[in-house]
């Protein structure tokens, strides 16, 4: 077997089931990543799928993955172009017999997989697996079609009936010597990205890649014990310590949820177990829940009526969108968060709830336009978490209360001295 692993949103060697299987069964193992430049440019509607901050984080993650795979003697072929063209050409040139790839459930990704397979001139064997979950679909205590609408019901069933498997170790190095094929365009791309500097005010100054992610987990758990007060600080908005900040590495798969869970349980055993450490697990379950919402409902995530199929605001006011996007609305709390997002690619969870509610419910605009902007800008964009949370906040998803956030009241509660607003608006507000 000549195995090739197609990396997408699983940019790691630790807890990678497909890599583990290939290294165990194949005579040779190679890897590829296809960088599609069209995702980083404006489309006909002026929308950029992946903005500069996530682009930089992705490229840093790929450079880290390259180093990880080199230690295993596995070449990472980095292609630049359309996957349906570049991947079949590479697979045929290297004589691959088996292709390993992450199992996806959204139409866009599945169409790419289908196009790659259709453009191959030779028959390959295909291997795929879900590797984005804490608990895979086969381990659930119910069928995916029976997923509860409300998170609390889901959480209680998982906590009562499921155990979480330990992460798989990094495979042993393979006895082979194969050189990687790297597109000449790649060097230009990553040199350009290196010039993007962090705003000194950012709450997320970290680099992409597994090593950076594992360093962050170790720091948050063991060096600072911040995890032990997470529940008290999680609604903060300034600095690196108020929340875990694990989500960007989870989003592109540089670190797996099972790895975080294992390290959390170790911390609870060796250091302390309290409401705050439980709350980190609670947040991992929220991520898990939205993964299953996406798996169950598919394209309903992207419809105006969401999974509830209900009528909802569909405003398309371009002037309002520009004001909201640029942080020029009539509300300073909203503006500060939107400016933070535009300059750093990051926003706190408290901020995300407020700006999403403001866009869809206060301004009465199409929530999908806001979700698409977040997709472009967020460092930690994850299709299910992003669109699931936007549906939830906008009243067409899993929120049984259909609440509306009052940004003035929220500002008094979470930014009483206006410190966060002054930081991003650079003016005296009080």
Helices and strands as residue ranges (DSSP letters): E 2-6, H 17-25, E 28-35, G 37-40, H 52-71, E 76-80, H 83-94, E 98-102, H 107-118, E 125-129, G 137-139, G 144-146, H 151-161, H 184-194, H 210-218, I 219-223, G 226-229, H 230-233, H 247-251, H 257-270, H 275-297, G 298-302, G 306-308, H 318-326, H 332-344, H 349-357, I 358-362, H 367-377, H 383-394, H 407-414, H 419-425
